[in-house]
């Protein structure tokens, strides 16, 4: 993991296919998080899978509920 990146562990609650990308709804420490990733050559995670997400803090976007 590159320096400065955060590591978050959670559970996949939902997986949505969006063409060339996949949206995951994760639950991390009681907080819901949406992750968008390319599905080209990537392993697809199933609902219920435990996952680890690493992200640069500058890439996070907060959305009001």
Backbone as a ProteinNet text record, in pm:
[ID]
protein_1_A
[PRIMARY]
XXXXXXXXXXXXXXXXXXXXXXXXXXXXXXXXXXXXXXXXXXXXXXXXXXXXXXXXXXXXXXXXX
[TERTIARY]
85.5	0	91.1	61.3	143.3	137.2	244.1	242.3	128.3	64.9	-43	-181	-189.1	-319.5	-378.3	-510.8	-582.8	-624.8	-629.5	-674.1	-801.3	-910.7	-1039.9	-1088.1	-1137.7	-1190.3	-1340.3	-1412.8	-1558.2	-1619.9	-1752.1	-1829.4	-1910.7	-1911.4	-1990.1	-2137.3	-2216.4	-2360.4	-2439.1	-2380.9	-2449.5	-2344.7	-2369.8	-2283.1	-2370.5	-2336.3	-2414.1	-2326.2	-2369.3	-2296.9	-2333.4	-2233.8	-2255.1	-2171.6	-2180	-2103.3	-1957.2	-1871.2	-1727.6	-1681.2	-1774.6	-1738.8	-1838.2	-1796.3	-1878.5	-1889.3	-2009.8	-2030	-2055.9	-1982.6	-2002.4	-2054.5	-2150.5	-2194	-2130.2	-2046.3	-1975.9	-2023.2	-2014.4	-2036	-1902.5	-1855.1	-1726.3	-1747.7	-1731.4	-1752	-1885.9	-1992.1	-2125.5	-2157.1	-2063.4	-2081.1	-2093.4	-2187.8	-2203.6	-2112.4	-2046.3	-1951.5	-1975.8	-1974.7	-1987.2	-1848.5	-1810.7	-1682.1	-1709.8	-1644.5	-1658.1	-1523.8	-1525.3	-1401.8	-1425.7	-1320.7	-1328.7	-1353.5	-1431.6	-1451.2	-1367.8	-1282	-1198.9	-1078.9	-1081	-971	-965.9	-1070.5	-1073.6	-1158.4	-1122	-1204	-1330	-1445	-1570.8	-1597.3	-1632.4	-1663.4	-1813.4	-1850.6	-1991.5	-2044.3	-2175.5	-2239.2	-2200	-2158.6	-2115.3	-1964.9	-1891.7	-1745.6	-1685.4	-1579.8	-1500.7	-1395.3	-1380.8	-1286.9	-1203.2	-1090.5	-1005.2	-992.1	-1016.3	-1009.4	-893.7	-808.6	-705.5	-730.9	-724.8	-760.9	-678.5	-642.4	-575	-680.2	-656.2	-756.1	-807.5	-724.8	-766.1	-868.8	-881.6	-975.2	-1113.3	-1132.1	-1260.1	-1354.9	-1482.6	-1585.6	-1697.5	-1731.6	-1839.6	-1969.9	-2074.3	-2205	-2305.5	-2381	-2481.5	-2591.6	-2640	-2745.3	-2879.9
-116.4	0	123.9	220.1	341.8	421.9	494.8	580.1	681.4	707.8	805.2	748.5	624.5	563.6	507.8	512.3	453.5	311.9	227.6	89.3	69.6	30.1	10.6	-131	-197.7	-333.5	-331.3	-400.7	-402.6	-522.5	-518	-628	-573.5	-647.3	-609.5	-631.4	-525.8	-533.4	-538.9	-483.1	-481.1	-464.6	-527.8	-512.8	-474.6	-364.8	-316	-309.4	-375.6	-373.5	-246.6	-169.2	-42.4	-38.2	-141.8	-146.4	-176.6	-79.5	-102	-82.9	-57.8	-42.1	-113.9	-133.7	-198.3	-102.2	-88	-11.9	-111.1	-95.2	-176.5	-87.3	-137	-73.1	-154.9	-91	-159.3	-107.5	-192.3	-149.1	-160.7	-45.1	-39.8	25.5	-52.6	-2.3	68.2	10.7	65.9	181	216.6	325.3	266.4	317.3	271.7	352.1	282.5	344.5	289.1	376.9	331.9	335.8	226.5	216.2	188.6	264.3	244.6	198.5	89.1	34	-20.1	-30.5	-90.4	-239.8	-297.3	-442.4	-513.6	-440.6	-499.7	-569.5	-701.7	-780.4	-786.6	-742.6	-742.4	-858.3	-908.6	-1009.3	-941.8	-1001.1	-948	-1004.9	-918.8	-961.2	-983.5	-1082.5	-1117.1	-1051.2	-1035.6	-985.7	-1078	-1018.2	-1095.1	-1112.1	-1086	-1098.1	-993.2	-1032.6	-937.6	-882.1	-750.3	-685.9	-582.5	-549.8	-442.7	-340.6	-214.6	-105	-15.4	18.9	119	238.5	357.2	477.6	596.8	680.1	805.1	901.2	966.3	1055.8	1162.6	1210.2	1313.6	1261.8	1130.3	1071.8	1045.3	1069.2	1047.2	1163.9	1130.6	1231.5	1203.7	1302.7	1287.5	1333.8	1249.7	1279.9	1286.6	1393.4	1407.9	1305.2	1250.6	1148.4	1209.9
0	0	0	-86.2	-92.2	37.7	70.8	190	183.5	298.1	305.1	279.2	233.4	206.4	335.1	344.3	457.2	421.6	520.2	501.8	582.9	512.9	576.1	549	652.3	636.8	657.8	570.5	580.9	513.8	499.7	440.7	324.4	213.6	96.2	128.1	118.2	142.1	11.9	-97.3	-226.5	-335.6	-451.3	-567.8	-686.6	-753.4	-866.6	-990.7	-1098.5	-1225	-1300	-1342.1	-1412.8	-1541.2	-1621.9	-1746.7	-1720	-1745	-1728.1	-1584	-1493.7	-1353.5	-1262.9	-1141.2	-1038.6	-920.7	-867.4	-744.3	-631.6	-526	-406.3	-295.5	-219.6	-96.1	15.5	94.5	201.9	336.6	436.6	574.3	645	695	762.6	898.3	1003.3	1140.6	1157	1101.8	1115.4	1021	934.1	838.4	698.9	618.8	481.1	390.2	298.5	207.6	68	-31.9	-169.9	-233.1	-298.4	-366.2	-513.4	-600.6	-744.7	-797.5	-873.4	-928.3	-1068.3	-1144.9	-1277.7	-1262.3	-1352.3	-1346	-1451.8	-1520	-1624.4	-1562.2	-1565.3	-1511.3	-1360.2	-1293.1	-1147.2	-1095.5	-979.4	-912.3	-860.8	-886.3	-835.6	-696.9	-606	-469.5	-457.5	-379	-359.2	-232.3	-225.8	-104.4	10.7	120.4	237.1	246.4	137.1	140.5	232.8	304.7	381.1	285	283	190.8	264.9	206.5	254.8	143.3	176.3	80.7	122.5	28	56.2	-34.1	24.7	-49.9	-0.6	-94.1	-61.3	-5.3	106.9	165.2	69.5	-21.2	-116.4	-218	-231.4	-325.8	-265.7	-138	-72.7	-99.6	-121.3	-142.7	-43.1	38.6	136.3	71	84	27.7	142	148.3	254	234.8	345.2	339.2	314.4
[MASK]
+++++++++++++++++++++++++++++++++++++++++++++++++++++++++++++++++

